[in-house]
Amino acid sequence: MRQAHQNTPASAVRYCEDCGILIPAARLAVLPDAVCCVDYQALREAYGVDQHR
């Protein structure tokens, strides 16, 4: 899955790995490597979950 993200253009549609919702284009414009939505990113950070599973 990680390899697929590396080959995906920044303008492509991407969905959160954790909940499946669409990651907003504005988030991807700022963080092109984002793999999850803001809510789940906050949970990952709060619980110390490594983004690179």
PDBQT receptor file of N, H, CA, C and O in Angstrom, charges set to zero:
ATOM      1  N   MET A   1       0.827  -1.198   0.000  1.00  0.00    +0.000 N 
ATOM      2  CA  MET A   1       0.000   0.000   0.000  1.00  0.00    +0.000 C 
ATOM      3  C   MET A   1       0.868   1.257   0.000  1.00  0.00    +0.000 C 
ATOM      4  O   MET A   1       0.572   2.220  -0.708  1.00  0.00    +0.000 OA
ATOM      5  N   ARG A   2       1.930   1.247   0.787  1.00  0.00    +0.000 N 
ATOM      6  H   ARG A   2       2.170   0.465   1.362  1.00  0.00    +0.000 HD
ATOM      7  CA  ARG A   2       2.809   2.412   0.846  1.00  0.00    +0.000 C 
ATOM      8  C   ARG A   2       3.361   2.730  -0.541  1.00  0.00    +0.000 C 
ATOM      9  O   ARG A   2       3.427   3.898  -0.923  1.00  0.00    +0.000 OA
ATOM     10  N   GLN A   3       3.753   1.723  -1.288  1.00  0.00    +0.000 N 
ATOM     11  H   GLN A   3       3.700   0.774  -0.978  1.00  0.00    +0.000 HD
ATOM     12  CA  GLN A   3       4.305   1.921  -2.638  1.00  0.00    +0.000 C 
ATOM     13  C   GLN A   3       3.277   2.599  -3.537  1.00  0.00    +0.000 C 
ATOM     14  O   GLN A   3       3.640   3.455  -4.344  1.00  0.00    +0.000 OA
ATOM     15  N   ALA A   4       2.022   2.239  -3.415  1.00  0.00    +0.000 N 
ATOM     16  H   ALA A   4       1.727   1.544  -2.759  1.00  0.00    +0.000 HD
ATOM     17  CA  ALA A   4       0.973   2.854  -4.233  1.00  0.00    +0.000 C 
ATOM     18  C   ALA A   4       0.895   4.351  -3.967  1.00  0.00    +0.000 C 
ATOM     19  O   ALA A   4       0.724   5.138  -4.898  1.00  0.00    +0.000 OA
ATOM     20  N   HIS A   5       1.020   4.751  -2.705  1.00  0.00    +0.000 N 
ATOM     21  H   HIS A   5       1.159   4.112  -1.948  1.00  0.00    +0.000 HD
ATOM     22  CA  HIS A   5       0.982   6.174  -2.371  1.00  0.00    +0.000 C 
ATOM     23  C   HIS A   5       2.189   6.903  -2.943  1.00  0.00    +0.000 C 
ATOM     24  O   HIS A   5       2.062   8.052  -3.365  1.00  0.00    +0.000 OA
ATOM     25  N   GLN A   6       3.341   6.277  -2.970  1.00  0.00    +0.000 N 
ATOM     26  H   GLN A   6       3.444   5.343  -2.627  1.00  0.00    +0.000 HD
ATOM     27  CA  GLN A   6       4.541   6.917  -3.482  1.00  0.00    +0.000 C 
ATOM     28  C   GLN A   6       4.428   7.176  -4.975  1.00  0.00    +0.000 C 
ATOM     29  O   GLN A   6       5.038   8.116  -5.483  1.00  0.00    +0.000 OA
ATOM     30  N   ASN A   7       3.670   6.372  -5.677  1.00  0.00    +0.000 N 
ATOM     31  H   ASN A   7       3.174   5.608  -5.264  1.00  0.00    +0.000 HD
ATOM     32  CA  ASN A   7       3.522   6.522  -7.122  1.00  0.00    +0.000 C 
ATOM     33  C   ASN A   7       2.286   7.317  -7.513  1.00  0.00    +0.000 C 
ATOM     34  O   ASN A   7       2.015   7.483  -8.702  1.00  0.00    +0.000 OA
ATOM     35  N   THR A   8       1.535   7.809  -6.541  1.00  0.00    +0.000 N 
ATOM     36  H   THR A   8       1.756   7.673  -5.575  1.00  0.00    +0.000 HD
ATOM     37  CA  THR A   8       0.301   8.536  -6.791  1.00  0.00    +0.000 C 
ATOM     38  C   THR A   8       0.597  10.027  -6.897  1.00  0.00    +0.000 C 
ATOM     39  O   THR A   8       1.236  10.585  -6.004  1.00  0.00    +0.000 OA
ATOM     40  N   PRO A   9       0.149  10.689  -7.967  1.00  0.00    +0.000 N 
ATOM     41  CA  PRO A   9       0.377  12.124  -8.071  1.00  0.00    +0.000 C 
ATOM     42  C   PRO A   9      -0.317  12.875  -6.940  1.00  0.00    +0.000 C 
ATOM     43  O   PRO A   9      -1.357  12.439  -6.447  1.00  0.00    +0.000 OA
ATOM     44  N   ALA A  10       0.258  14.002  -6.530  1.00  0.00    +0.000 N 
ATOM     45  H   ALA A  10       1.103  14.356  -6.931  1.00  0.00    +0.000 HD
ATOM     46  CA  ALA A  10      -0.288  14.777  -5.411  1.00  0.00    +0.000 C 
ATOM     47  C   ALA A  10      -1.718  15.235  -5.682  1.00  0.00    +0.000 C 
ATOM     48  O   ALA A  10      -2.486  15.427  -4.740  1.00  0.00    +0.000 OA
ATOM     49  N   SER A  11      -2.092  15.414  -6.951  1.00  0.00    +0.000 N 
ATOM     50  H   SER A  11      -1.468  15.258  -7.717  1.00  0.00    +0.000 HD
ATOM     51  CA  SER A  11      -3.431  15.888  -7.291  1.00  0.00    +0.000 C 
ATOM     52  C   SER A  11      -4.472  14.766  -7.285  1.00  0.00    +0.000 C 
ATOM     53  O   SER A  11      -5.661  15.033  -7.462  1.00  0.00    +0.000 OA
ATOM     54  N   ALA A  12      -4.051  13.538  -7.086  1.00  0.00    +0.000 N 
ATOM     55  H   ALA A  12      -3.086  13.321  -6.942  1.00  0.00    +0.000 HD
ATOM     56  CA  ALA A  12      -4.965  12.397  -7.128  1.00  0.00    +0.000 C 
ATOM     57  C   ALA A  12      -5.876  12.377  -5.905  1.00  0.00    +0.000 C 
ATOM     58  O   ALA A  12      -5.555  12.943  -4.860  1.00  0.00    +0.000 OA
ATOM     59  N   VAL A  13      -7.001  11.721  -6.058  1.00  0.00    +0.000 N 
ATOM     60  H   VAL A  13      -7.261  11.261  -6.907  1.00  0.00    +0.000 HD
ATOM     61  CA  VAL A  13      -7.928  11.523  -4.949  1.00  0.00    +0.000 C 
ATOM     62  C   VAL A  13      -7.334  10.464  -4.028  1.00  0.00    +0.000 C 
ATOM     63  O   VAL A  13      -6.823   9.443  -4.489  1.00  0.00    +0.000 OA
ATOM     64  N   ARG A  14      -7.408  10.715  -2.733  1.00  0.00    +0.000 N 
ATOM     65  H   ARG A  14      -7.823  11.545  -2.359  1.00  0.00    +0.000 HD
ATOM     66  CA  ARG A  14      -6.865   9.758  -1.774  1.00  0.00    +0.000 C 
ATOM     67  C   ARG A  14      -7.842   9.631  -0.605  1.00  0.00    +0.000 C 
ATOM     68  O   ARG A  14      -8.488  10.601  -0.208  1.00  0.00    +0.000 OA
ATOM     69  N   TYR A  15      -7.935   8.423  -0.069  1.00  0.00    +0.000 N 
ATOM     70  H   TYR A  15      -7.411   7.636  -0.392  1.00  0.00    +0.000 HD
ATOM     71  CA  TYR A  15      -8.841   8.136   1.036  1.00  0.00    +0.000 C 
ATOM     72  C   TYR A  15      -8.056   7.781   2.287  1.00  0.00    +0.000 C 
ATOM     73  O   TYR A  15      -6.971   7.205   2.208  1.00  0.00    +0.000 OA
ATOM     74  N   CYS A  16      -8.608   8.127   3.437  1.00  0.00    +0.000 N 
ATOM     75  H   CYS A  16      -9.489   8.596   3.500  1.00  0.00    +0.000 HD
ATOM     76  CA  CYS A  16      -7.987   7.856   4.731  1.00  0.00    +0.000 C 
ATOM     77  C   CYS A  16      -7.793   6.353   4.908  1.00  0.00    +0.000 C 
ATOM     78  O   CYS A  16      -8.725   5.574   4.708  1.00  0.00    +0.000 OA
ATOM     79  N   GLU A  17      -6.576   5.949   5.284  1.00  0.00    +0.000 N 
ATOM     80  H   GLU A  17      -5.819   6.582   5.446  1.00  0.00    +0.000 HD
ATOM     81  CA  GLU A  17      -6.282   4.531   5.523  1.00  0.00    +0.000 C 
ATOM     82  C   GLU A  17      -7.059   3.980   6.715  1.00  0.00    +0.000 C 
ATOM     83  O   GLU A  17      -7.297   2.775   6.801  1.00  0.00    +0.000 OA
ATOM     84  N   ASP A  18      -7.455   4.858   7.634  1.00  0.00    +0.000 N 
ATOM     85  H   ASP A  18      -7.262   5.836   7.565  1.00  0.00    +0.000 HD
ATOM     86  CA  ASP A  18      -8.103   4.402   8.856  1.00  0.00    +0.000 C 
ATOM     87  C   ASP A  18      -9.628   4.364   8.780  1.00  0.00    +0.000 C 
ATOM     88  O   ASP A  18     -10.251   3.414   9.254  1.00  0.00    +0.000 OA
ATOM     89  N   CYS A  19     -10.229   5.391   8.185  1.00  0.00    +0.000 N 
ATOM     90  H   CYS A  19      -9.723   6.163   7.800  1.00  0.00    +0.000 HD
ATOM     91  CA  CYS A  19     -11.696   5.431   8.184  1.00  0.00    +0.000 C 
ATOM     92  C   CYS A  19     -12.309   5.386   6.785  1.00  0.00    +0.000 C 
ATOM     93  O   CYS A  19     -13.508   5.149   6.643  1.00  0.00    +0.000 OA
ATOM     94  N   GLY A  20     -11.497   5.610   5.754  1.00  0.00    +0.000 N 
ATOM     95  H   GLY A  20     -10.523   5.802   5.869  1.00  0.00    +0.000 HD
ATOM     96  CA  GLY A  20     -11.987   5.490   4.392  1.00  0.00    +0.000 C 
ATOM     97  C   GLY A  20     -12.609   6.733   3.785  1.00  0.00    +0.000 C 
ATOM     98  O   GLY A  20     -13.029   6.704   2.629  1.00  0.00    +0.000 OA
ATOM     99  N   ILE A  21     -12.679   7.839   4.547  1.00  0.00    +0.000 N 
ATOM    100  H   ILE A  21     -12.337   7.862   5.487  1.00  0.00    +0.000 HD
ATOM    101  CA  ILE A  21     -13.259   9.048   3.952  1.00  0.00    +0.000 C 
ATOM    102  C   ILE A  21     -12.250   9.714   3.024  1.00  0.00    +0.000 C 
ATOM    103  O   ILE A  21     -11.045   9.480   3.121  1.00  0.00    +0.000 OA
ATOM    104  N   LEU A  22     -12.754  10.533   2.138  1.00  0.00    +0.000 N 
ATOM    105  H   LEU A  22     -13.732  10.723   2.059  1.00  0.00    +0.000 HD
ATOM    106  CA  LEU A  22     -11.921  11.277   1.201  1.00  0.00    +0.000 C 
ATOM    107  C   LEU A  22     -11.056  12.277   1.967  1.00  0.00    +0.000 C 
ATOM    108  O   LEU A  22     -11.567  13.042   2.786  1.00  0.00    +0.000 OA
ATOM    109  N   ILE A  23      -9.760  12.273   1.706  1.00  0.00    +0.000 N 
ATOM    110  H   ILE A  23      -9.345  11.651   1.042  1.00  0.00    +0.000 HD
ATOM    111  CA  ILE A  23      -8.873  13.274   2.298  1.00  0.00    +0.000 C 
ATOM    112  C   ILE A  23      -9.033  14.536   1.454  1.00  0.00    +0.000 C 
ATOM    113  O   ILE A  23      -8.828  14.497   0.241  1.00  0.00    +0.000 OA
ATOM    114  N   PRO A  24      -9.400  15.658   2.086  1.00  0.00    +0.000 N 
ATOM    115  CA  PRO A  24      -9.646  16.885   1.327  1.00  0.00    +0.000 C 
ATOM    116  C   PRO A  24      -8.429  17.334   0.516  1.00  0.00    +0.000 C 
ATOM    117  O   PRO A  24      -7.286  17.183   0.947  1.00  0.00    +0.000 OA
ATOM    118  N   ALA A  25      -8.699  17.885  -0.659  1.00  0.00    +0.000 N 
ATOM    119  H   ALA A  25      -9.628  18.008  -1.009  1.00  0.00    +0.000 HD
ATOM    120  CA  ALA A  25      -7.633  18.364  -1.540  1.00  0.00    +0.000 C 
ATOM    121  C   ALA A  25      -6.770  19.410  -0.844  1.00  0.00    +0.000 C 
ATOM    122  O   ALA A  25      -5.560  19.458  -1.064  1.00  0.00    +0.000 OA
ATOM    123  N   ALA A  26      -7.377  20.247  -0.006  1.00  0.00    +0.000 N 
ATOM    124  H   ALA A  26      -8.360  20.208   0.174  1.00  0.00    +0.000 HD
ATOM    125  CA  ALA A  26      -6.610  21.269   0.714  1.00  0.00    +0.000 C 
ATOM    126  C   ALA A  26      -5.573  20.626   1.633  1.00  0.00    +0.000 C 
ATOM    127  O   ALA A  26      -4.455  21.128   1.750  1.00  0.00    +0.000 OA
ATOM    128  N   ARG A  27      -5.932  19.526   2.283  1.00  0.00    +0.000 N 
ATOM    129  H   ARG A  27      -6.840  19.118   2.188  1.00  0.00    +0.000 HD
ATOM    130  CA  ARG A  27      -4.977  18.817   3.149  1.00  0.00    +0.000 C 
ATOM    131  C   ARG A  27      -3.850  18.222   2.309  1.00  0.00    +0.000 C 
ATOM    132  O   ARG A  27      -2.681  18.313   2.682  1.00  0.00    +0.000 OA
ATOM    133  N   LEU A  28      -4.199  17.617   1.182  1.00  0.00    +0.000 N 
ATOM    134  H   LEU A  28      -5.149  17.543   0.879  1.00  0.00    +0.000 HD
ATOM    135  CA  LEU A  28      -3.181  17.016   0.318  1.00  0.00    +0.000 C 
ATOM    136  C   LEU A  28      -2.278  18.075  -0.321  1.00  0.00    +0.000 C 
ATOM    137  O   LEU A  28      -1.115  17.799  -0.616  1.00  0.00    +0.000 OA
ATOM    138  N   ALA A  29      -2.806  19.279  -0.534  1.00  0.00    +0.000 N 
ATOM    139  H   ALA A  29      -3.751  19.502  -0.294  1.00  0.00    +0.000 HD
ATOM    140  CA  ALA A  29      -1.986  20.352  -1.092  1.00  0.00    +0.000 C 
ATOM    141  C   ALA A  29      -0.887  20.757  -0.112  1.00  0.00    +0.000 C 
ATOM    142  O   ALA A  29       0.228  21.086  -0.516  1.00  0.00    +0.000 OA
ATOM    143  N   VAL A  30      -1.215  20.729   1.182  1.00  0.00    +0.000 N 
ATOM    144  H   VAL A  30      -2.121  20.461   1.511  1.00  0.00    +0.000 HD
ATOM    145  CA  VAL A  30      -0.252  21.100   2.217  1.00  0.00    +0.000 C 
ATOM    146  C   VAL A  30       0.619  19.912   2.608  1.00  0.00    +0.000 C 
ATOM    147  O   VAL A  30       1.820  20.061   2.834  1.00  0.00    +0.000 OA
ATOM    148  N   LEU A  31       0.005  18.729   2.685  1.00  0.00    +0.000 N 
ATOM    149  H   LEU A  31      -0.970  18.608   2.501  1.00  0.00    +0.000 HD
ATOM    150  CA  LEU A  31       0.697  17.497   3.088  1.00  0.00    +0.000 C 
ATOM    151  C   LEU A  31       0.484  16.435   2.014  1.00  0.00    +0.000 C 
ATOM    152  O   LEU A  31      -0.356  15.553   2.193  1.00  0.00    +0.000 OA
ATOM    153  N   PRO A  32       1.213  16.492   0.916  1.00  0.00    +0.000 N 
ATOM    154  CA  PRO A  32       0.983  15.565  -0.196  1.00  0.00    +0.000 C 
ATOM    155  C   PRO A  32       1.149  14.091   0.169  1.00  0.00    +0.000 C 
ATOM    156  O   PRO A  32       0.618  13.223  -0.524  1.00  0.00    +0.000 OA
ATOM    157  N   ASP A  33       1.876  13.799   1.241  1.00  0.00    +0.000 N 
ATOM    158  H   ASP A  33       2.307  14.504   1.803  1.00  0.00    +0.000 HD
ATOM    159  CA  ASP A  33       2.079  12.407   1.653  1.00  0.00    +0.000 C 
ATOM    160  C   ASP A  33       1.061  11.940   2.688  1.00  0.00    +0.000 C 
ATOM    161  O   ASP A  33       1.183  10.834   3.216  1.00  0.00    +0.000 OA
ATOM    162  N   ALA A  34       0.053  12.772   2.988  1.00  0.00    +0.000 N 
ATOM    163  H   ALA A  34      -0.045  13.670   2.559  1.00  0.00    +0.000 HD
ATOM    164  CA  ALA A  34      -0.944  12.409   3.999  1.00  0.00    +0.000 C 
ATOM    165  C   ALA A  34      -1.637  11.103   3.621  1.00  0.00    +0.000 C 
ATOM    166  O   ALA A  34      -2.034  10.905   2.473  1.00  0.00    +0.000 OA
ATOM    167  N   VAL A  35      -1.775  10.220   4.602  1.00  0.00    +0.000 N 
ATOM    168  H   VAL A  35      -1.453  10.381   5.535  1.00  0.00    +0.000 HD
ATOM    169  CA  VAL A  35      -2.431   8.935   4.370  1.00  0.00    +0.000 C 
ATOM    170  C   VAL A  35      -3.707   8.794   5.193  1.00  0.00    +0.000 C 
ATOM    171  O   VAL A  35      -4.408   7.786   5.098  1.00  0.00    +0.000 OA
ATOM    172  N   CYS A  36      -4.004   9.814   6.004  1.00  0.00    +0.000 N 
ATOM    173  H   CYS A  36      -3.435  10.632   6.081  1.00  0.00    +0.000 HD
ATOM    174  CA  CYS A  36      -5.235   9.754   6.792  1.00  0.00    +0.000 C 
ATOM    175  C   CYS A  36      -5.814  11.155   6.957  1.00  0.00    +0.000 C 
ATOM    176  O   CYS A  36      -5.138  12.159   6.737  1.00  0.00    +0.000 OA
ATOM    177  N   CYS A  37      -7.069  11.191   7.347  1.00  0.00    +0.000 N 
ATOM    178  H   CYS A  37      -7.619  10.375   7.525  1.00  0.00    +0.000 HD
ATOM    179  CA  CYS A  37      -7.771  12.452   7.544  1.00  0.00    +0.000 C 
ATOM    180  C   CYS A  37      -7.263  13.140   8.816  1.00  0.00    +0.000 C 
ATOM    181  O   CYS A  37      -6.538  12.537   9.607  1.00  0.00    +0.000 OA
ATOM    182  N   VAL A  38      -7.642  14.388   9.002  1.00  0.00    +0.000 N 
ATOM    183  H   VAL A  38      -8.231  14.878   8.359  1.00  0.00    +0.000 HD
ATOM    184  CA  VAL A  38      -7.197  15.166  10.155  1.00  0.00    +0.000 C 
ATOM    185  C   VAL A  38      -7.599  14.486  11.459  1.00  0.00    +0.000 C 
ATOM    186  O   VAL A  38      -6.795  14.410  12.388  1.00  0.00    +0.000 OA
ATOM    187  N   ASP A  39      -8.832  13.991  11.540  1.00  0.00    +0.000 N 
ATOM    188  H   ASP A  39      -9.485  14.053  10.785  1.00  0.00    +0.000 HD
ATOM    189  CA  ASP A  39      -9.302  13.366  12.781  1.00  0.00    +0.000 C 
ATOM    190  C   ASP A  39      -8.460  12.152  13.150  1.00  0.00    +0.000 C 
ATOM    191  O   ASP A  39      -8.055  12.003  14.303  1.00  0.00    +0.000 OA
ATOM    192  N   TYR A  40      -8.198  11.295  12.191  1.00  0.00    +0.000 N 
ATOM    193  H   TYR A  40      -8.527  11.416  11.254  1.00  0.00    +0.000 HD
ATOM    194  CA  TYR A  40      -7.415  10.098  12.490  1.00  0.00    +0.000 C 
ATOM    195  C   TYR A  40      -5.936  10.415  12.665  1.00  0.00    +0.000 C 
ATOM    196  O   TYR A  40      -5.239   9.701  13.386  1.00  0.00    +0.000 OA
ATOM    197  N   GLN A  41      -5.447  11.459  12.027  1.00  0.00    +0.000 N 
ATOM    198  H   GLN A  41      -6.014  12.039  11.441  1.00  0.00    +0.000 HD
ATOM    199  CA  GLN A  41      -4.065  11.867  12.274  1.00  0.00    +0.000 C 
ATOM    200  C   GLN A  41      -3.917  12.314  13.722  1.00  0.00    +0.000 C 
ATOM    201  O   GLN A  41      -2.923  11.995  14.376  1.00  0.00    +0.000 OA
ATOM    202  N   ALA A  42      -4.903  13.050  14.223  1.00  0.00    +0.000 N 
ATOM    203  H   ALA A  42      -5.710  13.309  13.692  1.00  0.00    +0.000 HD
ATOM    204  CA  ALA A  42      -4.868  13.486  15.621  1.00  0.00    +0.000 C 
ATOM    205  C   ALA A  42      -4.885  12.286  16.559  1.00  0.00    +0.000 C 
ATOM    206  O   ALA A  42      -4.164  12.270  17.557  1.00  0.00    +0.000 OA
ATOM    207  N   LEU A  43      -5.703  11.277  16.246  1.00  0.00    +0.000 N 
ATOM    208  H   LEU A  43      -6.288  11.290  15.436  1.00  0.00    +0.000 HD
ATOM    209  CA  LEU A  43      -5.734  10.066  17.075  1.00  0.00    +0.000 C 
ATOM    210  C   LEU A  43      -4.400   9.334  17.030  1.00  0.00    +0.000 C 
ATOM    211  O   LEU A  43      -3.909   8.864  18.057  1.00  0.00    +0.000 OA
ATOM    212  N   ARG A  44      -3.818   9.238  15.850  1.00  0.00    +0.000 N 
ATOM    213  H   ARG A  44      -4.216   9.620  15.016  1.00  0.00    +0.000 HD
ATOM    214  CA  ARG A  44      -2.511   8.574  15.721  1.00  0.00    +0.000 C 
ATOM    215  C   ARG A  44      -1.468   9.283  16.580  1.00  0.00    +0.000 C 
ATOM    216  O   ARG A  44      -0.672   8.640  17.265  1.00  0.00    +0.000 OA
ATOM    217  N   GLU A  45      -1.481  10.608  16.536  1.00  0.00    +0.000 N 
ATOM    218  H   GLU A  45      -2.127  11.130  15.980  1.00  0.00    +0.000 HD
ATOM    219  CA  GLU A  45      -0.508  11.366  17.318  1.00  0.00    +0.000 C 
ATOM    220  C   GLU A  45      -0.778  11.244  18.814  1.00  0.00    +0.000 C 
ATOM    221  O   GLU A  45       0.158  11.121  19.604  1.00  0.00    +0.000 OA
ATOM    222  N   ALA A  46      -2.051  11.278  19.208  1.00  0.00    +0.000 N 
ATOM    223  H   ALA A  46      -2.811  11.378  18.566  1.00  0.00    +0.000 HD
ATOM    224  CA  ALA A  46      -2.405  11.183  20.624  1.00  0.00    +0.000 C 
ATOM    225  C   ALA A  46      -2.008   9.841  21.224  1.00  0.00    +0.000 C 
ATOM    226  O   ALA A  46      -1.602   9.767  22.384  1.00  0.00    +0.000 OA
ATOM    227  N   TYR A  47      -2.125   8.786  20.431  1.00  0.00    +0.000 N 
ATOM    228  H   TYR A  47      -2.454   8.847  19.489  1.00  0.00    +0.000 HD
ATOM    229  CA  TYR A  47      -1.824   7.445  20.933  1.00  0.00    +0.000 C 
ATOM    230  C   TYR A  47      -0.454   6.941  20.498  1.00  0.00    +0.000 C 
ATOM    231  O   TYR A  47      -0.087   5.802  20.786  1.00  0.00    +0.000 OA
ATOM    232  N   GLY A  48       0.297   7.783  19.809  1.00  0.00    +0.000 N 
ATOM    233  H   GLY A  48      -0.001   8.708  19.575  1.00  0.00    +0.000 HD
ATOM    234  CA  GLY A  48       1.642   7.411  19.402  1.00  0.00    +0.000 C 
ATOM    235  C   GLY A  48       1.705   6.311  18.368  1.00  0.00    +0.000 C 
ATOM    236  O   GLY A  48       2.660   5.534  18.339  1.00  0.00    +0.000 OA
ATOM    237  N   VAL A  49       0.689   6.237  17.514  1.00  0.00    +0.000 N 
ATOM    238  H   VAL A  49      -0.086   6.868  17.538  1.00  0.00    +0.000 HD
ATOM    239  CA  VAL A  49       0.673   5.221  16.463  1.00  0.00    +0.000 C 
ATOM    240  C   VAL A  49       1.603   5.668  15.349  1.00  0.00    +0.000 C 
ATOM    241  O   VAL A  49       1.504   6.793  14.860  1.00  0.00    +0.000 OA
ATOM    242  N   ASP A  50       2.500   4.788  14.953  1.00  0.00    +0.000 N 
ATOM    243  H   ASP A  50       2.580   3.874  15.350  1.00  0.00    +0.000 HD
ATOM    244  CA  ASP A  50       3.451   5.097  13.890  1.00  0.00    +0.000 C 
ATOM    245  C   ASP A  50       2.727   5.168  12.559  1.00  0.00    +0.000 C 
ATOM    246  O   ASP A  50       1.982   4.256  12.200  1.00  0.00    +0.000 OA
ATOM    247  N   GLN A  51       2.944   6.243  11.833  1.00  0.00    +0.000 N 
ATOM    248  H   GLN A  51       3.549   6.984  12.124  1.00  0.00    +0.000 HD
ATOM    249  CA  GLN A  51       2.302   6.432  10.535  1.00  0.00    +0.000 C 
ATOM    250  C   GLN A  51       2.780   5.408   9.520  1.00  0.00    +0.000 C 
ATOM    251  O   GLN A  51       2.047   5.099   8.580  1.00  0.00    +0.000 OA
ATOM    252  N   HIS A  52       3.966   4.880   9.674  1.00  0.00    +0.000 N 
ATOM    253  H   HIS A  52       4.562   5.131  10.437  1.00  0.00    +0.000 HD
ATOM    254  CA  HIS A  52       4.538   3.950   8.699  1.00  0.00    +0.000 C 
ATOM    255  C   HIS A  52       4.404   2.525   9.194  1.00  0.00    +0.000 C 
ATOM    256  O   HIS A  52       5.392   1.889   9.563  1.00  0.00    +0.000 OA
ATOM    257  N   ARG A  53       3.171   2.025   9.200  1.00  0.00    +0.000 N 
ATOM    258  H   ARG A  53       2.369   2.541   8.900  1.00  0.00    +0.000 HD
ATOM    259  CA  ARG A  53       2.901   0.673   9.718  1.00  0.00    +0.000 C 
ATOM    260  C   ARG A  53       3.599  -0.384   8.953  1.00  0.00    +0.000 C 
ATOM    261  O   ARG A  53       3.468  -1.565   9.272  1.00  0.00    +0.000 OA
TER     262      ARG A  53
